[in-house]
Amino acid sequence: MKYGYLRAAAVSPALRVADPAYNAARICEAIGEAENRGVELLVFPELSLSGYTCGDLFLQDALLEGCLSALGTVAQATAGRKMLVFVGLPLAVGGKLYNCAAGVADGKVLGFVPKKHIPNYAEFYEARYFAACPGERACVSFGGDAVPVAGDLLFCDGEAAVACEICEDLWAAGSPSEALCRAGATVIVNLSASDETVGKREYRKTLVSAQSGKNACAYVYCDAGTGESTADMVFAGNNMIYENGVCLAECAPFGAGVCEADLDIGFLQSERRRMNTFRAAEAGDARQGGAAVYAGFLTDAEPAPAVSAHPFLPAQEERRERAELILNIQAQALARRLAHTHAATAVVGVSGGLDSTLALLVAARAFDLLQKDRKDILAYTMPGFGTTGKTKNNSLLLMEAMGVTARTVPISETVLSHFADIGHDPGVLNAAYENAQARYRTMILMDVANETGGLVVGTGDLSELALGWCTYNGDHMSNYAVNCSVPKTLVRCLVGAEGERLGGAVQRILGDILATEISPELLPPDKTGNIAQKTEDLIGPYELHDFYLYRFLRRGDPPEKTYFLARRAFAGKYDGATLKKWLVSFYRRFFSQQFKRNCVPDGVKIGSVSLSPRGDWRMPSDASAALWLERAEKL
């Protein structure tokens, strides 16, 4: 289980109803193929050794004995292999028949898990044959071993703990998986025979998604395939794998019948530690007395998880809808603050850059919600030593197109006077030279807000807060920060989406702003009048820092895992040395800049990652980054 990943697969092989030997042979073939792909956890459908649609044949000793013999064949096929396999079969215990899942590894049957909820409605009539899982634990002899029969078994190896439920157990209230997860299971497998009817796939996906999400677990769902009898039903092998509510893989109905994904066990454990409402069960849980503990099905094979290079961005087909939701969240939040404070105006500094553009777009939406005149949005462009003609022109064009009050206040002469007051040589382009401009701009905005009975709308984004790329008590400060939980990669997406919605002149202006280099424009332009101070040349690509921020805060990944995933996500774009350089820089900047985050203004949360000291992230300003830096430097 390298980097905390477990490779799992759900397979619906071809089968023959009531032919256990044939079915075992197909299962053994699938085991061999799965081993070649590095699968460590392999799940087959409900009653996969017999077939689900055997009817009254389940009451025949010949079928039951044939299934036990077939199980022995499957167990032999796992010998010497690093793999935990689940197959389904009918099992007679103490005069009753149970619909069971058998956990098998390294040549042995480790345990039988009986189905708890026995459906006997509509097309299902299992109660004719099967008893529900008994409350007490039993044992049967198999292959010379005493094998437990119980619903609360955990199959464990290191950090991986796998538990099982069967088909209807997921659909019924009080699913066994809830207690099993509280007992420590991080992966639930479901051996199922869910027939295909109109609309059932969507409902099935909703169930699996919700179960994996509320239990902070991975869920491997394996459905019966097309080999089942079609006398009254049809089965489609709609296999799926979910992790914490997110679909990692799905085999569509009547598809190939093979579904595979790398499960991030490390993330699931991190998520459970973070969620204080997820509590471990009390003493007497499934880990106590009789849980089948097995060490040996995990490997050190290199995982191949699907990983997004831009985790904060929605899928392409969802971007317009998601952007509309985010912009509405921001606008509604700002509108509420304006209404609560009886603000007559909203004051926004507009530089011609991305962040201030987004803030202005949000302010316009907020005023529309309040049915206030956009002329009461006071938008200021404040050209200084580094302002280029392009950004100044874009800011003026945008303000005009949005119908707000546009004002220009040049700051260079005032800042030079300030340099004289403090004895600073204007030829020395140091932090004082840069930050004096940012702080003076904020002073202008704050004073205008006081003068007009308004609020200063903050423009800084989440990425800047994470890296500390903001001037303390300068652009760092406002009355309300609408972008504070929007990372830079998402800012670009939102601006682009709003441009598409508005169209016309606004879209053309926003397109030019999107094409402009990201810069604070605090240093003089180059000899051609173009931007000389390019942010990403100085602190690194924002797409890398946003990726690192997401892995660090949302997933809880250590440096080694983050670097591994970055190499997968950015293969062909950045080499390993570049990824390491900016990863080290991310940790150094994130830890050293906490003092700026500890006193930020109020601002709306829009996603799962936020750095508000009042909400999502609390860290002392003097916390050491040594541990993370040491590990990152060794990569």
N, C-alpha and C positions, 0 to 999 in steps of 0.2 A: 504494500500500500504506500507507494512513493508519493511524497508531498501531500499525504492525507487522502489520496484518491483510491476508490475501490471500483473496479470495472465490473459492471453488472449487465446481464442480458436476459431477455425474456424470449423464449422460442416456442412456437407452435408447430411442431413437426407433423408430417403426414402420419395418420394413424388408421387403424382398422378397428371398428367397434367389436369389443369382446375378443381381441387377439393380442394378449399381453406380450407374447414373444415377439411378434412383429413390432409392436409399439416400443418395446425395450430396445430393439435393434435400431430403430430410428432415433431414439433418445441417445443411444450410445454414439451414433454417428454425429449427432449435434454436439455432444460433449467433446469429441475430438476436434471438430471444427472450431468450437468456442475456445478450446485451449490454444489453438494456433493464433487466435486473436487476442490472447492475454486475458480472457474472461476469468474472474475470480469467484463470481456469484452467478449461478445459472438457474433460471426458473422455468418450469414447464407447467402446462395448464392443469386445472382440476381434473382428478381421475384420469390422468394422462396415460397410465398403464393399461387401463381397461377401456377407456372411452367413457364420456359422461352419459351417453344416451343408451346404456345397456338395458334399462328397464328392469323387468323381473329377473333378468339374468344375474343381477347383483346378489340374488338369494341362492345362487348355485355354488356349491363348494368348489366345483371345477374352476370357475372363474376366480374365486378368491385365492385358491391355491396357485393358479396360474399367475396371478398378480404378485404373490410373494416370491415365486420363482423369478419373475421378470425383475423384481426389485433387486434380487441377488445379482442378476446380470448387470444392472445399472451400477450397483455398488462396486462390482469388480472393475467396471470401466473407469471408475474414479480413482482406483488404486495408483499411488505414485504421482497423482496429479494435484496441483495446488488449486483446488476448486471446491466450493460448496454448492451442492446441487439439490434442488427441491423437485420432487415428482409426486403425483397424486395417485392414490389407490384406495380401494375399499379394504378395511381392516377389521377383522372380527376379534373382539376382546370381551371375555367374560359373558358370552351369550348375547352380545349386542354387536351391531355392525356400525362402523364409523366411516365417514368420508374424511380421509386423512391426507395430510401432506407429510412426506418423509424427507427429512434432512439427511443428506448423504455426503461423505467426504472421505478421501483416502481409503477407499475400500470398505468403509463401515457405515452402517445406518446409525446415526447419532440420536434420532428421536422422531416420534410420530406426533403430529399436531392435528387433533380432530376439529372438524368444523363445529362452530358453536351455534350459529343460527341456521336452522334447517327450513328452507322455504317449502311451503305447501299451498301455493295459491297460483291462480292463472295457469300458465304452462308448466309450472314446477310442482312436483309431487314427491320430493325427496323423503318426506316422513314415512312414506310407504316402506322404505328400506333402512334409512339411517337414523341413529340416535344422535342427540346433541352431545357436544363435548361434556364429559362428566366434570364435576367440580373437583374431585379428588384425582391425584396423580396415580397412574397405573404403570405396570411394566409388562413387556412381552419379551419372549426370547426370540432372537433373530441372529443367525450366523454364529451361534454360540455365545452371544452377548445379551445381557439384560438391557433392553432398550426402553427408555421412558416414553409414556403416552400421556401427553398433557397439553393444555392450551397455552401454558405460560412459559414455554421453553424459549431460551435465548441461545443462539448459536454464535459463539464469540471467538474472536481471534484478535488479540491486541486491542486496538481502539475500535474495531468493528464489532457491532452486536446486531445480529439479524434475527428477526422474529417473523412469525407467519400467521396470516389469517386466510380464510378461504371464501371466495366469491361473496355470498350473501352477508358474510360478516361485515363487509364494507358498507353494504346498503342498509343494514339494520341500525337502529339506535343502540348506543352502547357498544360500539365496535371494539373487539379485543385489542386492536392496535393502539387504542388510547392508553389503556393500562400498560401494555407492553412498552410503549415509548416512555411512560413515566418510570418504568422499571429499568430503563437504560437502553432499549433498542434504538439504534439510529437508522436502521433500514427495516422496512416492512416489505415482505413479499406476499403477493396475493395470487394464489392458484385459482383461476376462475373458469367458469363455463357460462358466460353471459351471451345469450342468443342475440342475434342482430335484428332489431326492429327500427322503424323510422324514429329518429330523434334520440335513440338510446346512446349513440356514441357521444353526443354532446353532454348528456346527463352523466354518463360514465366518467368523462373527463373532468366534469365539475366535482364529482365525488372524490376522485383521486387527488385532484389539485387541492381541494379543501382539506382532505385528511393529511396530506403531506405538509400543508402549510400550518395548520393549527398544532400539529404534533412536532414541528420542526424536524422532520425526518425525510429520508428518501423513500420512495414508494415504487416498487417494481411490480407491475400488474401484468399477468400473463393469461391470455384468454384462449379458450378452446378454438381450434381452427376448423377448416372446411372438411376434415375427414369424418366429423361426427355425422350421425344419421340426420337426414333431413325429412323424416316422416312428418314431424310437426313443427320443427324449428330449423333455423340455419345459424351456423356459428362462423365468425369471420376473422378470428385471430387479431382482434383490435388490441394489440399490446401497447403498453406505454410505461414510461419511466418519468417520474416527477421528483423534484427536490425542493423542499420548502415552498411548495405551491407553484413552482415553475416547471413547465414541460421541458425535459431534456431530450426526449426522443419518443416517437410514436410510430407504430406500424398501422397504417390505415386499414380499415376493414377490407378483407379479401386481398390483402397485400402479401408481402413476402413472408410474413410470419416471424421475422427476426427483428428485435428491437434492442439496442445496445447503447450504453452511456457510461461515462466515468462519474461516479458519485463522490461529491466533495464532503467526506466525513469530517474533515477538519473544520470546514465552515459550519456544519450542523452542530458540532460541539460548541463552537464559538457562539453561535446563535442562541443555543440553550443557556449558556452562561450569561448572555446579555439579557435575555427575557426572564425577568424575575417571576413571571406568572407561570413559567414552565418549571414545575417542581418534581424532584425525584420522589418516587414512592417511598412510603415508610418501610420500616423493617418488616419482612414477610413478603416482599415483592418477588418478582420472578427471578431475580438474581440469587435469592435465598433458597437453599435446599432443593436441588434437583434440576436446576437449569443446566442444559447440555453445553458445557464449555469445551470448545475445541480450538486448539492452536495449530494452524497449519494450512489454511486455505488462502492466505494472503501471499502475494509475491512482491518482488522489487522491480517489476516491469515498469518501464516508462509509461506514464499515463498519457492519454491523448484527449484531454477534455476540450469541448467546444468553449472558446473564450472570446468575448467581444473586445476589440481594441477600444471601443467607445461605450463603456458600460452605462453612461448617463443618457445616452441617446436612445429613443424608442426605435423600434423597427421601422424601416422606410415606409411601409404601408400604413403605419399608425401615426406617423409624425404630425400630420396636419391636425388630427383629432387630439393628440396628446399636447401639442403646442397650444391649441385653443384652451384646453383645460388649465395648463400652467399659467398662461396669460390671464385667464379669468381668476385664478387663485390670487395672483399678485394684485390684480386690479381691485378685487373685492376686499382684500386686506387693506390696501391703501385707502380705498373709499371709506371703510369703517373708521380708520384712524383720522381721516380728514373730518368726517362727520362728528366723531366723538369730541374732537378738540375744537370744533367750530372754526376750522381754519378757513380763512377767506381765500388764500392762495396756496399753490404748491410751487416751490422754488426748485428748479433743476439746473445744474450746471451741465451744459451740453458741449462736449469737446469735438464731436465728429468721430468718436470711437465707438466700439460696440456696446460697452456697458452703459454709458450715458444715453445712447440711442435707445436701448431697451427700457431704461428708466423713463424716458420721455414717452415711449409708446404705452407703457403701463399707466403713466399719469393721465394720458389722454383717455384711456379706457375708463379709469376711475372717475374722471370728471363726467364722462358720458353716463356712467351708472348713476351718478348723483344729479344728473341733469343740470350740471353747472357749465357756465360758459368757459370754453377752453382758453379764452383770453386771460383768464385768471391763473393759468399756468405761466409762471414767469420763468422763461428759459434764458439762461445767461451763457454766452460764450465769452471766455476770458483769455484771449491770446497772450502768450508770454514768450520767453526766449526760444522755446523749441517748437512753437506752433507753426505748422506749415500752411500754405495757402489752400491745399486740398482739404485738410480737415476742417479749417475754419469755414471754407465755402460750403462744405457738406453740412456742417452744423446749422448754418444760416438757412440753407435750402430746406433742410428737414423741419426746422422750426416754422418756416413759412408754410410748408405743405401741410403741417399738422394743425395749423390755425391757432398757434399759441402766441403769446407776447414774446417777441425776440428782442434781446438787449445785448449789447457788446460793451464790455469793460476791459480795455487793455490793462495789463498788470505790470508790464516791464518797468516803467518809470517808478512806480510805487515800490516795487521790490528792490530796485537799485537804491532808492532812498533808505529802505530798511537795511540793506547791506551796509550803507554808510553809518547807520545808527549802531549796528552791532560790530562794526569794524571788520566786515568780511570783504576780501578782495574779490570782485566779480569775475576776475580771470581764473579763480580757483573753482573748478567745476565739481565740487564735492557734495556731500549729503546736504549741507546747509544751503548750497546753491539750489539744489533740486527741491528740497522740502519746503523752503520758504515760499516757493510759488504755490505748491499744493495747499499750504496752510492759509495763504492769503486768499486763495480762491474760496476756501471754505468759510473764511471770515466774511467775505462779500455775501455769500449765499445766506449765512446765518443772520447777518445784519439786515438783509433785504427781507427775510422771513419775519424778523421782529418788526420791521418798518411797516409791513403789509398785513400783519396778522396771519402769517402762513406757516407752512412746514417745509423744511428742506428734505427733499427726497434723495436718499442715498443711492449711489450708482454702483458701488463696489460689489464684486461677485464672490462666490464661494472659493474659487481657485486662488484668488488674490488673498483671501483671508487665510487659507491653508498655508500659503507660502510667505505670508507677511509682506506681500508686494503692494503695500499701501502705506501712505504717510501717516504716522501716528498723529492724531488730532488734526489731520488734513482731510484727504478724501476718505480716511478711515471713519469719519464722524458725520452724522446726519441726524434728523429727527425720526426718520423711519427708512429702513433699508429694504427696498423691494427685491433686490437681486442677491441678498446675502446667502441664499442656499441654492443659487443657480450656478453651476460650474461653467467655466469658459466655453467648453465644447458645446454645452447646451445653449448658452447665450447666442452663439452663432445660429443654431438651429431655430431658436425662437424669433430672432430678427428676420431670418429668411422666410419663415412661415408667415409672419405678419406682413412682410412685403408682398407675398403671394396673395394674401387675403385682401390687402388694400389696393394693390395694383397701381397702374398709372405712374405719376411722377414720384410718389412715395416709394414704390418698388424700385424705380431706377436709382433713386438716392440711396436707398438701403443696400442695393447691389454694389454701389461704389464704396460704401462704408465697409461692407463685408470683404471687399477686395483690398482694403487698406491694411498695411502692416500694423500690428498691435504695438502701441507705444504710449508711454505717459507723456511724451513730448516735453520733457523738462530740460533737455540739453539742446543746444543750437542745431539746426538742420545742417546737412552736408553742403558742399560748395554749389551743388545743383539745386538747392532748396528742398531736397527730399528728406524724409525722416532718417535721422542718423541713429537714434536710440531705439533699437528694436528689442522689445521685451524678451522674445523667445531666444534671441542670441545670448541674452544675459542670464536668464534663469532656466532656460530649457523649454522644449515644446510643451505647450499646455495639454496636448492630447496624452503625453506621457505622464505628466503630473496628475491629470484627472484620473488616469488609469491607476496610478499608484495610490491616490487618495481613496478611491473606491475599494481597492484591495485591502488597504490598511484599516479604514474605518468600518466599511460595511461587511467585509468578509473576514476580517481578523487575521489576514495572512501574514506569516513571517517573511523576512526579506528573501530567503531562498525560494520560497514558493512564488512570491511576487515576481522575482526575476525570471523564473522558469516560465510563468504564464506570459510575461511580457515578451519573451523570446518567441513564443508561439503566436501571440496576438500581432506582433509587429515584424514578423519574419519577412525579410526582403526590403524593409524600410529603414530599420535601425540595426546596427550591429551590436554585439554583446557589450563592447566597451562603452558605447554611447548609452545603452540602457542602464548599465551599472553606474556610470557617471551621474546621470540625472536621478537615479534612485537614491544614491548617497546624498545628493544635494536635497532631494525631497525630505529625507529624514532630518537632515541638519536644519533645514529651514523650518519644517513643521514644528519641531520641538523648540527652537529658539524664538519663535514668533508668537507663542501662546499669550504673551502679555497684551498683544494687540487684540486678541479675541476675547480676553476676559472682560473687556469694557466696551464691547460693541453696542450700538443702539438696537432697539427692537427691530425685528424684521420677520417676514413670513417664511415658514418652512414649506417647501413644495415637493420634496422627495424624501427618500429614506436616509439621506446623508445630510447632516447639518452640523454646524460648528457653534451654535448658540451656547453660551455658557449657562443660560437659564434652562436649556432644554436638553440637547443631545450630547454635548461634549464638555466634560469638566476635567481639567488637568492643571496642575500647578505650573506657574510660569517658569519655575526653576527646575522642572523635571529634566533628567539627563537623557540624552539620546545615545549614550555610549553603547548600550547593548545592541541597538538596531544598527548603529554605524559599524560596529565591530563585525557583525554578521554580514552586512552588505559589502564591506570592504574585502571580505574573503571570497566573494563570488568569482 
